[in-house]
Amino acid sequence: MVEVIRTSMEDRSAFPVGAQGAPLIHIHLVERHIFGNSTVVKIWGQVKIAAKEIIFARELKLNTLQVLLLTVESGYHYPFIPQKWVYHKGEFDNYASVDILAPSAAYQYEAATSHASAARPSTLPHDGSIWLNFIALGE
């Protein structure tokens, strides 16, 4: 069973990082481990996201996001490199910023870019975002 989470643009209005879109999140599995007084939650799923977009801990059903492991599922025969930075680790409802690079095109892959189709590198998908598999750890 898959839980589909459609994120809200209202949450992202305070983040002028770039052309903020709303990632589409599919959660496939949630595991909870209890160690004494603390609980660790491990989440497996997929997210459709573009570069310079953010993922809040609450969108992943977490109180705080500690670790986010991303791998590409693009269907294209070109390398994409996803990177992330988790802001305010350990704080309630923190977030991660995601960057997706295409080294063959020396191009960062952002949503809603205004490149003409002739100027846009042909190695990138057309809709502004790609699917990433993720494993998230938090509380």
Contacts in CASP RR format, 6 or more apart in sequence:
PFRMAT RR
TARGET T0000
AUTHOR 0000-0000-0000
METHOD contacts of the structure
MODEL  1
MVEVIRTSMEDRSAFPVGAQGAPLIHIHLVERHIFGNSTVVKIWGQVKIA
AKEIIFARELKLNTLQVLLLTVESGYHYPFIPQKWVYHKGEFDNYASVDI
LAPSAAYQYEAATSHASAARPSTLPHDGSIWLNFIALGE
2 26 0 8 1.000
2 27 0 8 1.000
2 28 0 8 1.000
3 26 0 8 1.000
3 27 0 8 1.000
4 24 0 8 1.000
4 25 0 8 1.000
4 26 0 8 1.000
5 24 0 8 1.000
5 25 0 8 1.000
5 26 0 8 1.000
5 27 0 8 1.000
5 59 0 8 1.000
6 22 0 8 1.000
6 24 0 8 1.000
7 22 0 8 1.000
7 23 0 8 1.000
7 24 0 8 1.000
7 25 0 8 1.000
7 55 0 8 1.000
7 56 0 8 1.000
7 59 0 8 1.000
8 22 0 8 1.000
9 20 0 8 1.000
9 21 0 8 1.000
9 22 0 8 1.000
11 56 0 8 1.000
12 20 0 8 1.000
12 21 0 8 1.000
12 22 0 8 1.000
12 53 0 8 1.000
12 54 0 8 1.000
15 54 0 8 1.000
17 52 0 8 1.000
17 53 0 8 1.000
17 54 0 8 1.000
17 97 0 8 1.000
18 52 0 8 1.000
18 110 0 8 1.000
19 50 0 8 1.000
19 52 0 8 1.000
19 110 0 8 1.000
19 111 0 8 1.000
19 112 0 8 1.000
19 113 0 8 1.000
20 52 0 8 1.000
20 53 0 8 1.000
20 54 0 8 1.000
20 111 0 8 1.000
21 50 0 8 1.000
21 53 0 8 1.000
21 111 0 8 1.000
21 112 0 8 1.000
23 47 0 8 1.000
23 48 0 8 1.000
23 49 0 8 1.000
23 53 0 8 1.000
23 55 0 8 1.000
23 59 0 8 1.000
23 129 0 8 1.000
24 47 0 8 1.000
24 48 0 8 1.000
24 49 0 8 1.000
25 45 0 8 1.000
25 46 0 8 1.000
25 47 0 8 1.000
25 55 0 8 1.000
25 59 0 8 1.000
25 60 0 8 1.000
26 45 0 8 1.000
26 46 0 8 1.000
26 47 0 8 1.000
27 43 0 8 1.000
27 44 0 8 1.000
27 45 0 8 1.000
27 60 0 8 1.000
27 61 0 8 1.000
28 44 0 8 1.000
28 45 0 8 1.000
28 46 0 8 1.000
29 43 0 8 1.000
29 44 0 8 1.000
29 45 0 8 1.000
30 41 0 8 1.000
30 42 0 8 1.000
30 43 0 8 1.000
30 61 0 8 1.000
31 41 0 8 1.000
31 42 0 8 1.000
31 43 0 8 1.000
32 39 0 8 1.000
32 40 0 8 1.000
32 41 0 8 1.000
32 42 0 8 1.000
33 39 0 8 1.000
33 40 0 8 1.000
33 41 0 8 1.000
33 42 0 8 1.000
34 40 0 8 1.000
38 139 0 8 1.000
39 139 0 8 1.000
40 137 0 8 1.000
40 138 0 8 1.000
40 139 0 8 1.000
41 61 0 8 1.000
41 62 0 8 1.000
41 137 0 8 1.000
41 138 0 8 1.000
41 139 0 8 1.000
42 135 0 8 1.000
42 136 0 8 1.000
42 137 0 8 1.000
42 138 0 8 1.000
43 60 0 8 1.000
43 61 0 8 1.000
43 62 0 8 1.000
43 134 0 8 1.000
43 135 0 8 1.000
43 136 0 8 1.000
43 137 0 8 1.000
44 133 0 8 1.000
44 134 0 8 1.000
44 135 0 8 1.000
45 133 0 8 1.000
45 134 0 8 1.000
45 135 0 8 1.000
46 73 0 8 1.000
46 131 0 8 1.000
46 132 0 8 1.000
46 133 0 8 1.000
46 134 0 8 1.000
47 55 0 8 1.000
47 131 0 8 1.000
47 132 0 8 1.000
47 134 0 8 1.000
48 129 0 8 1.000
48 130 0 8 1.000
48 131 0 8 1.000
48 132 0 8 1.000
49 55 0 8 1.000
49 98 0 8 1.000
49 100 0 8 1.000
49 129 0 8 1.000
49 130 0 8 1.000
49 132 0 8 1.000
50 100 0 8 1.000
50 109 0 8 1.000
50 110 0 8 1.000
50 111 0 8 1.000
50 112 0 8 1.000
50 128 0 8 1.000
50 129 0 8 1.000
50 130 0 8 1.000
51 98 0 8 1.000
51 99 0 8 1.000
51 100 0 8 1.000
51 101 0 8 1.000
51 108 0 8 1.000
51 109 0 8 1.000
51 110 0 8 1.000
51 111 0 8 1.000
52 97 0 8 1.000
52 98 0 8 1.000
52 99 0 8 1.000
52 108 0 8 1.000
52 110 0 8 1.000
52 111 0 8 1.000
53 97 0 8 1.000
53 98 0 8 1.000
53 111 0 8 1.000
53 129 0 8 1.000
54 95 0 8 1.000
54 96 0 8 1.000
54 97 0 8 1.000
54 98 0 8 1.000
55 65 0 8 1.000
55 68 0 8 1.000
55 95 0 8 1.000
55 96 0 8 1.000
55 98 0 8 1.000
56 65 0 8 1.000
56 93 0 8 1.000
56 94 0 8 1.000
56 95 0 8 1.000
57 63 0 8 1.000
57 64 0 8 1.000
57 65 0 8 1.000
57 92 0 8 1.000
57 93 0 8 1.000
57 94 0 8 1.000
57 95 0 8 1.000
57 138 0 8 1.000
58 93 0 8 1.000
60 136 0 8 1.000
62 136 0 8 1.000
62 138 0 8 1.000
62 139 0 8 1.000
63 92 0 8 1.000
63 93 0 8 1.000
63 138 0 8 1.000
63 139 0 8 1.000
64 89 0 8 1.000
64 90 0 8 1.000
64 91 0 8 1.000
64 92 0 8 1.000
64 93 0 8 1.000
64 94 0 8 1.000
64 138 0 8 1.000
64 139 0 8 1.000
65 86 0 8 1.000
65 89 0 8 1.000
65 94 0 8 1.000
65 95 0 8 1.000
65 96 0 8 1.000
65 136 0 8 1.000
65 137 0 8 1.000
65 138 0 8 1.000
66 86 0 8 1.000
66 89 0 8 1.000
66 90 0 8 1.000
66 137 0 8 1.000
66 138 0 8 1.000
66 139 0 8 1.000
67 86 0 8 1.000
67 135 0 8 1.000
67 136 0 8 1.000
67 137 0 8 1.000
67 138 0 8 1.000
68 84 0 8 1.000
68 86 0 8 1.000
68 96 0 8 1.000
68 134 0 8 1.000
68 135 0 8 1.000
68 136 0 8 1.000
68 137 0 8 1.000
69 134 0 8 1.000
69 135 0 8 1.000
69 136 0 8 1.000
70 82 0 8 1.000
70 83 0 8 1.000
70 84 0 8 1.000
70 98 0 8 1.000
70 132 0 8 1.000
70 133 0 8 1.000
70 134 0 8 1.000
71 82 0 8 1.000
71 132 0 8 1.000
71 133 0 8 1.000
71 134 0 8 1.000
72 80 0 8 1.000
72 81 0 8 1.000
72 82 0 8 1.000
72 130 0 8 1.000
72 131 0 8 1.000
72 132 0 8 1.000
72 133 0 8 1.000
73 130 0 8 1.000
73 131 0 8 1.000
73 132 0 8 1.000
73 133 0 8 1.000
74 80 0 8 1.000
74 125 0 8 1.000
74 130 0 8 1.000
74 131 0 8 1.000
76 123 0 8 1.000
76 125 0 8 1.000
78 102 0 8 1.000
78 104 0 8 1.000
78 105 0 8 1.000
78 123 0 8 1.000
78 124 0 8 1.000
79 102 0 8 1.000
79 103 0 8 1.000
79 104 0 8 1.000
80 100 0 8 1.000
80 101 0 8 1.000
80 102 0 8 1.000
80 109 0 8 1.000
80 130 0 8 1.000
81 100 0 8 1.000
81 101 0 8 1.000
81 102 0 8 1.000
81 103 0 8 1.000
82 98 0 8 1.000
82 99 0 8 1.000
82 100 0 8 1.000
82 101 0 8 1.000
82 132 0 8 1.000
83 98 0 8 1.000
83 99 0 8 1.000
83 100 0 8 1.000
83 101 0 8 1.000
84 96 0 8 1.000
84 97 0 8 1.000
84 98 0 8 1.000
84 99 0 8 1.000
85 96 0 8 1.000
85 97 0 8 1.000
86 94 0 8 1.000
86 95 0 8 1.000
86 96 0 8 1.000
87 94 0 8 1.000
87 95 0 8 1.000
87 96 0 8 1.000
87 97 0 8 1.000
88 94 0 8 1.000
88 95 0 8 1.000
90 139 0 8 1.000
98 132 0 8 1.000
99 108 0 8 1.000
100 108 0 8 1.000
100 109 0 8 1.000
100 130 0 8 1.000
100 132 0 8 1.000
101 107 0 8 1.000
101 108 0 8 1.000
101 109 0 8 1.000
102 108 0 8 1.000
102 109 0 8 1.000
102 121 0 8 1.000
102 123 0 8 1.000
102 124 0 8 1.000
104 121 0 8 1.000
104 123 0 8 1.000
105 121 0 8 1.000
105 123 0 8 1.000
105 124 0 8 1.000
107 121 0 8 1.000
107 123 0 8 1.000
107 124 0 8 1.000
109 124 0 8 1.000
109 128 0 8 1.000
109 130 0 8 1.000
110 128 0 8 1.000
111 128 0 8 1.000
111 129 0 8 1.000
112 128 0 8 1.000
113 120 0 8 1.000
113 128 0 8 1.000
END
